[in-house]
Amino acid sequence: MTTKTPDGKIINQQEKIYMPLPQQFGRGDKMGRGPYEKSGLLKDTSLPPLRTVKETFYVPLYKESKVDGKLARTIISNDVTVEVELWYLPYGKKEDEGNSQMWQKVTKKLSIAKGGK
């Protein structure tokens, strides 16, 4: 997930990886998906089939600084563009040739109301 200002400056970039996480990374006597792993699953963060997964990302749209000993917040931009990409990456890196596929990309322009009541 990438957040950009209207002039293209990136103000926030976050990533979420979905995959099963082994409990003991091959240590202990618990059996997981096979003898090569030899562990249980600590938590399953994979994408389940036919089920919607909801994620929340917090994007700070202001910078904090101290002015005369007081905390001051300055808004970076009232208008931002949010891009969300969903990739399938079986192994390696996203940049590797023939390794990854982009499943979906959504781009939305958001605006903060100015001077509302």
C-alpha positions in Angstrom: 0.0 0.0 0.0 1.5 3.3 -1.1 0.2 6.8 -0.3 1.3 9.7 -2.5 0.8 13.5 -2.7 -0.6 15.0 -5.9 2.9 15.8 -7.0 3.9 12.1 -6.7 5.9 12.3 -3.5 5.5 9.1 -1.4 4.5 9.9 2.2 3.7 6.4 3.4 4.5 2.8 2.2 3.4 -0.3 4.0 3.4 -4.0 3.2 1.5 -7.1 4.5 2.7 -10.6 3.7 0.2 -13.5 3.9 1.7 -16.9 4.6 1.7 -19.7 7.2 4.2 -19.2 10.0 5.8 -22.3 11.5 5.7 -22.5 15.3 9.2 -23.6 16.2 11.0 -23.4 12.9 11.9 -27.1 12.8 12.7 -27.5 16.5 10.9 -29.7 19.0 8.8 -32.8 18.5 5.6 -31.3 17.0 4.8 -32.3 13.4 3.5 -29.6 11.0 2.9 -30.0 7.3 5.5 -32.7 6.8 8.7 -34.2 8.3 10.8 -31.5 6.6 9.2 -28.8 8.8 8.6 -30.8 12.0 6.6 -28.0 13.7 3.0 -26.8 14.2 1.7 -23.5 12.9 1.9 -20.5 15.2 -0.6 -18.5 13.3 -2.0 -18.8 9.8 -1.8 -15.5 8.0 -2.5 -17.0 4.5 -5.4 -15.8 2.4 -8.3 -18.2 2.8 -10.2 -19.2 -0.4 -13.6 -17.6 -1.0 -13.3 -15.4 2.1 -12.9 -11.6 2.2 -9.9 -10.4 4.3 -10.0 -6.9 5.7 -6.8 -5.0 6.5 -6.4 -1.6 8.2 -3.5 0.7 7.4 -3.0 3.9 9.3 -1.5 6.7 7.3 -0.3 9.9 9.1 -1.1 12.9 7.0 0.7 15.4 9.1 4.2 16.0 10.6 4.7 16.7 14.2 7.3 19.3 15.4 7.9 21.4 18.5 7.4 25.2 18.1 8.2 27.3 21.2 8.0 24.2 23.4 4.6 23.2 22.1 3.6 20.3 19.9 2.6 21.5 16.4 1.1 19.5 13.6 1.5 20.4 10.0 -0.7 18.8 7.3 1.4 17.3 4.5 -1.3 17.3 2.0 -5.1 17.6 1.9 -5.3 15.4 -1.2 -3.6 12.0 -1.5 -3.6 9.0 -3.9 -3.7 5.5 -2.3 -2.5 2.6 -4.4 -3.0 -1.0 -3.2 -1.5 -3.9 -5.0 -2.1 -7.6 -4.4 0.8 -9.8 -5.7 1.2 -13.6 -5.9 4.9 -14.4 -5.1 5.6 -18.1 -4.7 9.3 -17.6 -4.0 12.2 -15.1 -4.3 11.7 -11.4 -4.9 9.0 -9.4 -6.8 11.7 -8.2 -9.2 12.8 -11.8 -10.2 11.9 -12.6 -13.9 8.8 -14.7 -14.2 8.4 -15.2 -10.5 5.5 -12.9 -9.5 2.1 -12.0 -10.8 0.0 -8.9 -9.9 -3.5 -10.2 -9.1 -5.2 -6.8 -8.5 -4.3 -3.1 -8.3 -6.7 -0.5 -6.9 -6.0 3.3 -7.0 -8.2 5.8 -5.2 -7.9 9.6 -4.7 -8.8 10.8 -1.2 -9.4 14.3 0.1 -9.5 15.7 3.6 -12.4 18.2 4.1 -11.1 21.7 4.6 -12.7 23.9 7.4 -15.7 21.6 8.1 -18.1 22.2 11.0 
